[in-house]
Amino acid sequence: MEVQLAVEPLISDLSCRPGDFSELPPYARHLLKVSVPVSVQLVGKKQTINDITRLVPGSIINFDKSCDAPLELFVNNRLAARGETVKVGERFGLQISEIVLPPENFAAVKKRPVG
């Protein structure tokens, strides 16, 4: 026997219309106006303070990341997306190729004693 469940979304087809939040309640739309820092990270590396104090103009720091590897977009210091560098006029831009979903945190549910 097969059982099918129909789940009605709270906001219909919102995923099909990126950026259209008109169906959200007013208090939720106000949250969309909060500014958060957005940055793109080319590459990162940890070095000892001793190595850093030896840096002089002309020093080269080698990184393990390939030149073809995607850049990472951080929103409020959390990884949000990856993408490729693009030229927008005389400036740089990031073309998003992958959205990174936050990790899901599940907690074990304990049975309550009956009675």
C-alpha positions in Angstrom: 0.0 0.0 0.0 1.4 3.3 -1.0 0.6 6.5 0.9 1.1 9.9 -0.6 1.1 13.0 1.4 0.5 16.5 0.0 2.4 19.2 1.8 1.2 22.8 1.2 4.1 25.2 1.3 3.7 28.3 3.5 4.7 30.5 0.6 3.6 29.2 -2.8 6.3 28.8 -5.4 8.7 31.2 -3.6 11.7 29.2 -4.8 10.7 29.8 -8.4 10.8 33.6 -7.9 14.2 34.5 -6.3 14.0 37.9 -4.6 10.2 38.1 -4.6 9.2 38.1 -1.0 5.9 39.9 -1.4 4.0 37.1 0.2 6.0 37.2 3.5 4.4 38.8 6.5 5.5 42.4 7.1 7.7 41.6 10.1 9.6 39.1 8.0 10.1 41.5 5.1 11.7 44.0 7.6 14.3 41.4 8.4 15.3 41.4 4.7 16.6 45.0 5.2 19.2 44.1 7.8 22.7 44.7 6.4 25.3 42.0 6.8 29.0 41.8 5.7 29.6 40.0 2.3 33.1 39.1 1.2 34.7 36.9 -1.4 37.7 34.8 -0.3 40.4 34.1 -2.9 42.4 31.8 -0.6 43.3 31.4 3.0 46.2 30.0 4.9 47.5 29.9 8.5 51.0 30.9 9.2 53.1 31.3 12.3 53.7 34.7 13.6 57.4 34.1 13.1 56.8 33.5 9.3 54.6 36.6 9.1 57.2 38.8 10.8 59.7 37.8 8.1 57.6 39.2 5.3 59.1 42.0 3.3 58.0 43.8 0.1 58.5 41.3 -2.7 57.9 38.2 -0.5 55.8 35.5 -2.1 53.4 33.4 -0.1 52.5 30.0 -1.8 49.0 28.7 -1.4 47.6 25.2 -2.0 44.6 26.4 -4.0 44.5 25.9 -7.8 44.1 29.0 -10.0 41.0 27.3 -11.5 39.3 26.6 -8.2 36.1 28.6 -7.4 36.1 31.5 -5.1 34.1 31.4 -1.9 31.4 33.9 -1.0 30.9 34.5 2.8 27.9 36.2 4.2 28.3 37.3 7.8 31.5 35.1 8.0 29.6 32.0 6.9 30.2 30.2 3.6 27.1 30.9 1.4 28.2 30.2 -2.2 31.0 29.4 -4.6 31.6 31.0 -8.0 33.9 32.2 -10.7 35.5 35.6 -11.1 34.0 37.7 -13.9 34.8 41.2 -15.2 32.0 43.7 -14.9 33.0 46.8 -16.8 36.3 47.8 -15.1 35.6 45.9 -11.9 35.5 42.4 -10.7 32.4 40.4 -10.0 31.5 36.9 -8.8 29.2 34.6 -10.9 27.6 32.2 -8.5 27.9 28.6 -9.6 26.9 26.8 -6.3 24.8 27.8 -3.3 26.1 26.2 -0.1 23.4 25.2 2.3 24.1 25.5 6.1 24.8 22.2 7.8 21.7 20.6 9.4 21.9 20.1 13.1 19.8 17.4 14.5 19.4 16.5 18.1 18.5 13.0 19.3 15.0 12.8 20.6 14.6 10.9 23.9 11.5 9.0 24.6 9.5 10.2 27.6 8.4 7.5 30.0 4.6 6.9 29.7 2.6 7.2 32.8 
